[in-house]
Amino acid sequence: MNIGFDGDHRRVAILFAIGALVLALYPIPKNFIEWQNRTEVMEHGKVTTALVDYSTGLQSVIVSWVDANEHVRRAEAMTRKQVAGRNFAGKTVAIRYVDDPARAPVILSEVEDRERDNRFWMILNPIFMIGFVSMAIAASSYRARLRPKVSYF
């Protein structure tokens, strides 16, 4: 009776564990850059109102506003939950922006939800996945110890 992993099964389990960790860690850089951008804009930005032109994705919209130098600006901003971007189209929202065109504006009503979303993807999701993979490895080693030992002597 074989209860634990042997040979090919162990390799499959290790590949699954590595794949799960890669999937857990994949969104971290994107979310870190978004968090860093939002922090910079919230600290040094100017407040104004913007018109949401249209949705560019499930969680993003294009906004247009007039900056402090009387130039019309347009950029992509993140929204909260999926498909929320479609609900914003055509509405006026309060934003914070900086003069650097490389920095995306921040929709002020969305800050708290984006912070929570980034915190989940940067901190909690990897912790959960590392814990899950650790438990799977511990369970497979524990099951391997339960395997009956065959002795011919």
Residue frames as qw, qx, qy, qz and C-alpha x, y, z in Angstrom:
[[0.000, 0.888, 0.460, 0.000, 0.00, 0.00, 0.00],
 [0.456, 0.113, 0.035, 0.882, 1.56, 3.27, -1.18],
 [0.099, -0.842, -0.480, 0.226, 0.20, 6.38, 0.53],
 [0.228, -0.740, 0.116, 0.621, 2.92, 9.01, -0.14],
 [0.534, 0.797, -0.154, -0.236, 4.39, 10.52, -3.28],
 [0.754, -0.220, 0.477, 0.395, 6.97, 8.61, -5.26],
 [0.497, 0.034, 0.538, 0.680, 9.12, 9.65, -8.23],
 [0.093, 0.388, 0.501, 0.768, 6.90, 11.27, -10.87],
 [0.318, -0.781, -0.521, -0.132, 4.17, 12.19, -8.38],
 [0.497, -0.617, -0.138, 0.594, 6.69, 14.07, -6.24],
 [0.317, -0.018, 0.342, 0.884, 7.92, 15.98, -9.32],
 [0.096, -0.600, -0.580, -0.542, 4.34, 16.90, -10.24],
 [0.439, -0.782, -0.407, 0.173, 3.71, 18.10, -6.67],
 [0.467, -0.432, 0.054, 0.770, 6.88, 20.21, -6.73],
 [0.174, 0.224, 0.478, 0.831, 5.96, 21.71, -10.13],
 [0.244, -0.735, -0.570, -0.274, 2.47, 22.47, -8.81],
 [0.485, -0.707, -0.252, 0.448, 3.96, 24.18, -5.75],
 [0.376, -0.209, 0.242, 0.870, 6.35, 26.26, -7.89],
 [0.026, 0.444, 0.587, 0.676, 3.50, 27.19, -10.25],
 [0.339, -0.790, -0.511, -0.011, 1.28, 28.24, -7.35],
 [0.462, -0.595, -0.079, 0.654, 4.05, 30.45, -5.95],
 [0.267, 0.045, 0.412, 0.870, 4.70, 32.05, -9.34],
 [0.126, -0.626, -0.598, -0.484, 0.97, 32.79, -9.73],
 [0.436, -0.774, -0.393, 0.240, 0.87, 34.24, -6.21],
 [0.445, -0.526, 0.077, 0.721, 3.90, 36.47, -6.77],
 [0.404, 0.387, 0.528, 0.639, 3.09, 37.54, -10.36],
 [0.002, 0.857, 0.378, 0.351, 0.84, 40.56, -9.51],
 [0.547, -0.640, -0.195, 0.503, 3.20, 42.00, -6.89],
 [0.398, -0.098, 0.198, 0.890, 5.27, 44.31, -9.17],
 [0.032, -0.524, -0.507, -0.683, 2.19, 45.80, -10.90],
 [0.448, -0.777, -0.434, -0.081, 0.47, 46.44, -7.58],
 [0.576, -0.470, -0.108, 0.660, 3.63, 47.88, -6.02],
 [0.272, 0.138, 0.300, 0.904, 4.04, 50.35, -8.90],
 [0.223, -0.663, -0.499, -0.512, 0.38, 51.38, -8.61],
 [0.568, -0.708, -0.349, 0.232, 0.74, 51.84, -4.82],
 [0.525, -0.266, 0.045, 0.807, 3.96, 53.84, -5.27],
 [0.103, 0.373, 0.406, 0.828, 2.32, 56.07, -7.92],
 [0.369, -0.738, -0.482, -0.294, -0.75, 56.66, -5.75],
 [0.600, -0.590, -0.249, 0.480, 1.39, 57.51, -2.71],
 [0.394, -0.054, 0.177, 0.900, 3.42, 60.05, -4.72],
 [0.071, -0.491, -0.465, -0.734, 0.31, 61.65, -6.22],
 [0.480, -0.734, -0.476, -0.075, -1.54, 61.79, -2.89],
 [0.576, -0.502, -0.162, 0.624, 1.45, 63.46, -1.17],
 [0.279, -0.322, 0.216, 0.879, 2.39, 66.00, -3.84],
 [0.170, 0.410, 0.714, 0.541, -0.63, 66.29, -6.12],
 [0.209, 0.060, 0.068, -0.974, -3.18, 69.00, -6.79],
 [0.295, 0.404, 0.830, -0.248, -6.92, 68.45, -6.43],
 [0.293, 0.219, -0.288, -0.885, -9.33, 69.17, -9.28],
 [0.728, 0.274, 0.504, -0.377, -12.36, 67.68, -10.99],
 [0.021, -0.295, 0.785, 0.544, -12.20, 65.53, -14.09],
 [0.777, 0.246, -0.016, -0.579, -14.62, 64.12, -16.60],
 [0.562, -0.146, 0.807, 0.105, -14.52, 60.35, -17.05],
 [0.369, 0.415, -0.477, -0.681, -14.42, 59.92, -20.83],
 [0.871, 0.096, -0.339, -0.343, -14.72, 56.14, -21.12],
 [0.811, -0.418, 0.406, -0.056, -13.76, 52.83, -19.59],
 [0.383, 0.644, -0.642, -0.162, -10.53, 51.22, -20.80],
 [0.411, 0.121, -0.897, 0.113, -10.91, 48.01, -18.84],
 [0.561, -0.517, -0.643, -0.065, -12.64, 46.42, -15.93],
 [0.531, -0.680, -0.292, 0.412, -10.81, 48.60, -13.39],
 [0.367, -0.283, 0.156, 0.872, -9.58, 51.59, -15.36],
 [0.301, 0.850, 0.429, -0.049, -10.96, 54.71, -17.04],
 [0.436, 0.277, 0.134, 0.846, -9.69, 57.63, -19.11],
 [0.161, -0.828, -0.404, 0.353, -10.19, 60.98, -17.39],
 [0.382, 0.533, 0.159, 0.738, -9.82, 64.51, -18.80],
 [0.347, -0.815, -0.316, 0.340, -9.17, 67.64, -16.78],
 [0.305, 0.847, -0.076, 0.428, -7.72, 71.15, -17.03],
 [0.721, -0.202, -0.352, 0.561, -4.49, 71.47, -15.06],
 [0.309, -0.764, -0.199, 0.531, -3.17, 74.49, -13.15],
 [0.243, -0.335, 0.398, 0.819, -1.46, 75.79, -16.33],
 [0.552, 0.504, 0.136, -0.651, -4.80, 75.77, -18.22],
 [0.265, 0.331, -0.809, -0.406, -3.77, 72.78, -20.37],
 [0.885, -0.042, 0.003, -0.464, -6.26, 70.01, -21.07],
 [0.033, -0.437, 0.897, -0.051, -4.83, 66.72, -19.85],
 [0.897, 0.002, -0.157, -0.414, -5.99, 63.16, -20.35],
 [0.102, 0.438, -0.876, 0.174, -4.76, 60.02, -18.59],
 [0.692, -0.209, -0.663, -0.197, -5.80, 56.60, -17.37],
 [0.299, -0.443, 0.543, -0.647, -6.93, 56.23, -13.74],
 [0.282, -0.056, -0.956, 0.058, -7.73, 53.10, -11.74],
 [0.601, -0.380, -0.062, -0.701, -11.16, 52.38, -10.28],
 [0.510, -0.353, 0.681, -0.388, -12.19, 49.92, -7.59],
 [0.661, 0.036, 0.742, -0.107, -13.94, 46.65, -8.25],
 [0.250, 0.049, 0.771, 0.584, -14.27, 45.06, -11.63],
 [0.100, 0.590, 0.656, 0.460, -16.66, 46.74, -14.06],
 [0.188, -0.762, -0.342, 0.517, -16.76, 49.84, -11.82],
 [0.235, -0.267, 0.354, 0.865, -14.99, 51.67, -14.65],
 [0.012, 0.386, 0.725, 0.570, -18.04, 51.26, -16.84],
 [0.221, -0.764, -0.590, 0.135, -20.23, 52.88, -14.16],
 [0.313, -0.610, -0.049, 0.726, -18.05, 55.99, -14.11],
 [0.345, 0.216, 0.528, 0.746, -18.24, 56.80, -17.83],
 [0.026, -0.657, -0.424, -0.623, -19.63, 60.29, -18.43],
 [0.504, -0.799, -0.319, 0.074, -19.47, 61.35, -14.76],
 [0.163, 0.791, -0.320, 0.495, -17.44, 64.06, -13.08],
 [0.845, -0.383, -0.296, 0.226, -15.07, 62.90, -10.33],
 [0.237, -0.927, 0.291, -0.020, -12.60, 64.52, -7.94],
 [0.909, 0.207, -0.161, 0.325, -9.01, 63.62, -8.75],
 [0.394, -0.825, 0.286, 0.285, -5.53, 64.38, -7.53],
 [0.823, 0.496, 0.045, 0.274, -2.74, 64.72, -10.10],
 [0.480, -0.613, 0.228, 0.585, 0.90, 65.80, -10.42],
 [0.344, 0.795, -0.216, -0.451, 2.49, 67.69, -13.31],
 [0.174, -0.388, 0.859, 0.286, 4.50, 64.62, -14.34],
 [0.717, 0.222, -0.265, -0.606, 2.65, 62.98, -17.28],
 [0.448, 0.206, -0.870, 0.018, 4.22, 59.62, -16.35],
 [0.062, 0.078, 0.805, -0.585, 2.21, 59.60, -13.10],
 [0.216, -0.460, -0.749, -0.425, -1.42, 58.54, -13.42],
 [0.320, -0.406, 0.161, -0.841, -4.05, 60.65, -11.66],
 [0.124, -0.144, -0.925, 0.329, -5.89, 59.22, -8.66],
 [0.419, -0.519, -0.430, -0.609, -9.67, 59.25, -8.35],
 [0.120, -0.397, 0.572, -0.707, -10.17, 60.32, -4.74],
 [0.784, -0.176, 0.153, -0.576, -13.29, 58.21, -4.14],
 [0.933, 0.184, -0.303, -0.067, -11.34, 55.10, -5.17],
 [0.151, 0.672, -0.636, 0.348, -8.26, 55.47, -2.94],
 [0.568, -0.364, 0.607, -0.419, -9.43, 53.32, -0.03],
 [0.937, 0.179, 0.223, -0.202, -10.59, 50.43, -2.23],
 [0.682, 0.624, -0.354, 0.143, -7.40, 50.52, -4.36],
 [0.113, -0.633, 0.667, -0.376, -5.30, 50.49, -1.15],
 [0.766, -0.162, 0.522, -0.339, -7.19, 47.42, 0.06],
 [0.902, 0.423, 0.002, -0.086, -6.83, 45.73, -3.32],
 [0.445, 0.697, -0.507, 0.243, -3.08, 46.43, -3.49],
 [0.376, -0.527, 0.654, -0.392, -2.58, 45.28, 0.11],
 [0.909, 0.026, 0.338, -0.243, -4.28, 41.97, -0.71],
 [0.855, 0.504, -0.091, 0.075, -2.23, 41.29, -3.86],
 [0.321, 0.717, -0.506, 0.357, 1.10, 42.45, -2.38],
 [0.184, -0.455, 0.713, -0.501, 0.86, 41.00, 1.13],
 [0.701, -0.086, 0.509, -0.492, -2.04, 38.70, 1.92],
 [0.887, 0.368, -0.117, -0.254, -2.23, 36.66, -1.28],
 [0.512, 0.520, -0.659, 0.182, 1.48, 35.63, -1.19],
 [0.269, -0.357, 0.733, -0.513, 1.19, 34.80, 2.53],
 [0.826, 0.080, 0.306, -0.467, -1.87, 32.61, 1.87],
 [0.834, 0.454, -0.291, -0.117, -0.19, 30.88, -1.08],
 [0.260, 0.532, -0.741, 0.318, 3.08, 30.29, 0.77],
 [0.493, -0.222, 0.648, -0.537, 1.08, 28.87, 3.68],
 [0.884, 0.240, 0.093, -0.390, -0.95, 26.67, 1.33],
 [0.699, 0.514, -0.496, 0.045, 2.15, 25.33, -0.43],
 [0.013, -0.481, 0.759, -0.438, 3.90, 24.76, 2.92],
 [0.691, -0.085, 0.510, -0.505, 0.93, 22.79, 4.21],
 [0.888, 0.370, -0.125, -0.243, 0.85, 20.74, 1.00],
 [0.478, 0.544, -0.655, 0.215, 4.55, 19.93, 1.31],
 [0.269, -0.358, 0.726, -0.522, 4.19, 19.10, 5.01],
 [0.830, 0.073, 0.289, -0.472, 1.19, 16.88, 4.28],
 [0.829, 0.435, -0.337, -0.096, 3.04, 15.02, 1.52],
 [0.277, 0.490, -0.751, 0.345, 6.08, 14.42, 3.75],
 [0.505, -0.226, 0.608, -0.569, 3.86, 13.31, 6.62],
 [0.900, 0.214, 0.072, -0.372, 2.01, 10.91, 4.34],
 [0.644, 0.519, -0.559, 0.064, 5.33, 9.60, 3.05],
 [0.063, -0.428, 0.778, -0.455, 6.35, 8.75, 6.64],
 [0.726, -0.038, 0.427, -0.537, 3.17, 6.73, 7.08],
 [0.743, 0.392, -0.463, -0.284, 4.12, 4.48, 4.18],
 [0.917, -0.328, 0.226, -0.032, 4.73, 0.94, 5.38],
 [0.046, 0.723, -0.673, -0.147, 8.35, -0.07, 5.24],
 [0.971, 0.148, -0.140, -0.127, 9.07, -3.33, 3.56],
 [0.215, -0.691, 0.689, -0.046, 11.87, -5.31, 5.08],
 [0.849, 0.226, -0.443, -0.177, 13.15, -8.58, 3.77],
 [0.427, 0.278, -0.746, 0.428, 15.19, -9.38, 6.88]]
